[in-house]
């Protein structure tokens, strides 16, 4: 079936745009959908269409009766469509539904996606906001946070060294985790925060939402020092070294140019010593 571009769908009477009673607009008229005309596969399509994740609850009269008339079509979605308006439909000649059976839907996107952040006194920024480079043996803190939609709830921190996440109550909508003495063997890898909360959206349901995944790289002191070198300093060293080589060839008796060359190239091992023999 083909519908004009003005056709649209919405969830009303719930929390935000990701929960509520299903209404469909066709030819500038909004109608309610009967519970018997919509199933779980249609819910999968609808939650995806609204950028609301996946369905959590599908139930008639979950968000009241509504005041709109019922539409005269049954949605027969396969679950892979981009919009419920592209699903196959079965037309009805008359309305046999009562208002107590209006489709109510809760999608996982009711919860805003939480955030995850990292802080450490010995870390460097990268060109990629989801990647963090932290010096080995230093402490770092992971913070999970979410917007103040609902009171309470908890965070689960997923970490690379343990299959079981670390759970902590969401105090003022955030939770912090301290990782002491970073080690590459344990702390290298992917991290994410999962926020979960029992909320009342038509009924009391457990909702969860997961942050984007961030990656931590634990590096030794030498590696961090190398990454932190200013590019202009490196360029200056190369330039002076090249100049000194040219002068040494022409004026071998001028020891000053040789000393410049010796400083920038012969003494590099002193600038970047092995971590076991040097402390920053």
N, C-alpha and C positions, 0 to 999 in steps of 0.2 A: 504494500500500500504506500502511496506517495502523498505527503502532506505539504502544505505551503510553508514558507519559511517562518510565518508568524506562529506556527504551532510551538508550544513550549510546555514544560512540566515544572512542578514545584511541590515542595513539602511545606505545609502550613500548620500552625498551631503547636509546634514543638519548640525545641531549643535551637536557635540558629537556622541555617538552611539545610542541615543534614538530618533532621528528624521532623516528623509531623504527618499530617494527613495528605495523601496523594491527590493532587488535582492536575488535570490536563486541559490545556487550552487548544481549541481547534476552531478556526474561523472566528477568533476574538471572543469566544465564549468559554468560560471555565466550567469544568464538570468534575464530579467526584468519581472515583473508581471503586467498584464493588469488590469486596474481599474475594468473592468467587471468580472474579475476572482477572486476578493477578496472583502470580505465584513467586516462589523463591528465585527462579531464574530471571524473572522480570525485575526483582529487587536487586539482583547482582548488576543488571544493566543500568538501572536507575541510579544506584549509588555511584557507579563509575561515571555516568553521564554528568552528575552534579559535582564531580571531584570530591566525593565524600567517602572514599574508601570502599569498604565492603559491608553488606547488610549484617546487622546484629539481631534485630527482632522484626518480624513481619506479623502483624496481627490486626484483625478487624476491630474497629471502634477504639483503638489504642489512644487516639487523640480526639475523641468525641464524635458526635454525629456529623457536624458540618452543616452548612446551609446551601451548598451548591446541589443542583440536580445531578443524578447519576448519568454517566455516559452510556451509550448503547453499543459498546464493543468490549470484547474479551481479548486481553493481550496474551499472545502465545509466543513468548520470547524463547530463544534457545540459550541465552546467556552470554553470547559472544557479540551481540550487536553494540553499536556505539550509542544508540538512543532507543528508548522504548517506542518512539514514534516510527522506527524502522522495523519493529517486530511485526510478525504476522498478526492479524486480528480477525476475530470472528464477530460479525455484526449481529446485533439483537434487534428484534422487531419492537420489543417493549421492555420497560424497566421492571424487573422482578426483585430488585434489591431493596432492603430497608436501610435507613440511615445508620442503624446500629452496626452495620457491616462495612462501613467505609474503611478502605485500606489505610493502615497506619504503619509507618516504617521508621526504624532507627538505624542509621548507618554509623560505621565506626568513626567517620570524620566529624562527629559531634565534638569530639575532643580535638583541640588544636594540637598540632604536632609540637612536642617539647623540643627544647634546645639542649645542646651539650657544649661545654667550653672547657678549656685547659689553661692552667696558669702555673708558672714555675719561675723562680728567680734566675734559672740558668736554662733559658730556651731561646730560640731564634725564630723569627717569622719566616714564612715561606711564601712562594707565589700562589700556593694553593690553600684556600681557607679551611679545608677539611684535613690538612696534614700538619702535624706538629713535631718539631725536632727538639728533643730534650736531652740534656747532658746526663750521662750515666752517673750514678751515685747521688744525684740530686733529688730532692723531694718535688712532687708535683701534685696539684689538686685538680680534681674533675668535678664540675658543677653541672647538675641537671636542673632545668627550670622549665616552667610552663606559664602560660598566661592565666590570670585569676578568673577562670570561668566558674569553677566549683571549689567549695571548701574541702580540705582534706585530701585524701588519696595518698599514693605512695609511688616512689620511683624504684625501678630495678635497673641497676647498671650492669650491662653486659661487658665482660672483659675477656682478653685473649687467653689468660692463664687458667681460667676456671669455667667449666660448662654451666655452673650454677650462678645466676646473677646475684649481685649484692643489693638487698632490699633496705630501703630507708624511708621513713615517713616524710611526706612533703610538707615541710615547715615553711609557711609563708610562700608556698608554691615553688620551693627549690630544695635541693639536697646536695651536700658536698661530700666528697670522698677524698681522703688523703692517701697518696701512694708514696711511702718513704723509700729513699735510696733506690732510684730507678735502675733496673737491670734489664739488659737487652733480652736475656733468656725468657723473662716473664712479662715485661711490660711492652715489648714490641708488638704491635698488632692493631686490631680494630676494636673500637669502643662505640657503644650507643646507649641511650637512655630510653627506658620504657616507662610511661606514666599510666597508671591505672587508678580507677576510682569508681565506686558505686554511686551512680547518680540517678536522680528521678527525672526521666524524660518520658512522660506518659506512664511509665512504670519504673521500678527500681531495677537497673541493669548494671552489670559490670562492663565498663568501657576501657579500652586500652589504646594507646597511641605511641608510636616509636619515633625517635629522632632520626636524623640522618646519621650515617655511619662516618666516624672520623678515624684517622689512622695516626698512630704515634710511632715515631722512629727514635730509638735510644741510641745516641752516638757518644763516643769517647771524647775527651777533651781536645785531642789533636784534631779530630774531624770537625768539631765545632769551631775551633780557632781558624781552621782553613776556610770554612764556610763564611766566617765573619770578616775575613780580610776585605778591606775596601778595594773595589776594582781599580780606583785611581791609584792606590798605593802600588798595586801589582803592576799597573801600566808604567808608573814612574820607575820602578825597579828594573823593568825590562829595558826601558829607554836608557837609563844611566848605565846599565850593564853593557848594552850595545855600544854606547858612546865610549865607555872605558876600553872596550876591546879595540875600537878603532884607534883611540889615542895610544894604547899600548903598542900597537903595531907600528905607528908612526914615530912615537917618542918613547922608546922603551926606558929611558932614564927618568921619566916623570912618574915617580912611584905613587903619586896621589891618585892617578886614574886606576892604577892596578889595585889600590886599596879599595876603591869603590866597587870594582868588579869582584874582588875577593869577598867584600861584605855581603853583596846581594846574592852571590851564587855559591861561594864556598861555605858560608855560614848558615845556609838554610836548615841543616839538621839541628842547629841550636835554636832557631826560631820555632821549629815544630818538633820538639822532643817526644820521646815515647811517654805515654801517660804514666807509666810506673815510675818514671824518674823525674816527673815535673808536675807541679801543682799550680793551677791558675790562681 
